[in-house]
């Protein structure tokens, strides 16, 4: 809902720095190199793609189920990154 009310909002409104880093690392941008924007909407689509959203040209916006799947998957990846950094000591 935040993306609908403020389309150009900064991604830090909804994500932590670690989550933004993980989304950038895991999901490649579909937009051409010159048209990439770091907005909240861009990162919400990346989160939806983690949940199975295909992000094709004529697909409807992602729904609650896809967003929930993406959020739970991102949380698991984030926990794994934190635990891995503690085990390795970096």
C-alpha positions in Angstrom: 0.0 0.0 0.0 2.9 2.3 0.7 4.0 2.0 -3.0 0.5 3.1 -4.2 0.4 6.1 -1.9 4.0 7.2 -2.5 5.3 5.7 -5.8 8.7 7.3 -5.7 9.4 6.5 -2.1 12.9 5.4 -1.0 13.4 1.7 -0.5 14.6 2.3 3.0 10.9 2.9 3.9 10.2 -0.8 3.7 13.5 -2.6 3.8 16.7 -2.7 5.8 20.1 -2.2 4.3 20.9 -6.0 4.5 17.6 -6.8 2.7 18.3 -4.3 0.0 21.8 -5.8 -0.5 20.4 -9.4 -0.6 17.7 -8.4 -3.1 20.3 -6.7 -5.4 22.5 -9.7 -5.2 19.9 -12.3 -5.7 17.5 -10.8 -8.3 18.8 -9.1 -11.5 17.0 -6.0 -12.7 14.7 -6.5 -15.7 14.9 -2.9 -16.7 17.7 -1.8 -19.1 20.8 -0.4 -17.5 19.9 3.2 -18.1 16.3 2.9 -16.8 17.0 1.3 -13.4 15.5 3.2 -10.5 16.1 2.5 -6.9 12.6 3.1 -5.7 10.4 1.1 -3.3 8.4 -0.3 -6.2 11.5 -1.8 -7.8 12.4 -3.6 -4.6 8.8 -4.8 -4.1 8.9 -6.4 -7.5 12.2 -8.1 -6.6 10.6 -9.4 -3.5 7.6 -10.6 -5.5 10.0 -12.4 -7.9 11.4 -14.3 -4.9 7.9 -15.5 -4.2 7.3 -16.7 -7.8 6.1 -13.6 -9.6 7.3 -13.7 -13.2 7.1 -9.9 -13.9 6.1 -10.2 -17.5 4.8 -7.2 -19.4 1.1 -8.0 -19.2 1.0 -9.6 -15.7 -1.2 -8.0 -13.1 0.5 -6.7 -10.0 1.6 -9.3 -7.5 -0.9 -10.4 -4.9 -0.7 -11.0 -1.2 0.2 -14.7 -1.5 3.2 -14.0 -3.8 4.4 -11.2 -1.6 4.1 -13.3 1.5 6.1 -16.1 -0.1 8.8 -13.7 -1.2 9.0 -12.1 2.3 9.3 -15.5 4.0 12.0 -16.6 1.6 13.9 -13.3 2.0 13.7 -13.7 5.8 15.2 -17.2 5.6 18.0 -16.0 3.3 18.7 -13.0 5.7 18.9 -15.4 8.7 21.2 -17.7 6.8 23.5 -14.7 5.9 23.6 -13.5 9.5 24.3 -17.0 10.9 26.8 -17.7 8.2 28.7 -14.5 8.9 28.8 -15.4 12.6 30.1 -18.9 11.9 32.8 -17.8 9.5 33.6 -14.8 11.6 33.6 -12.2 8.8 
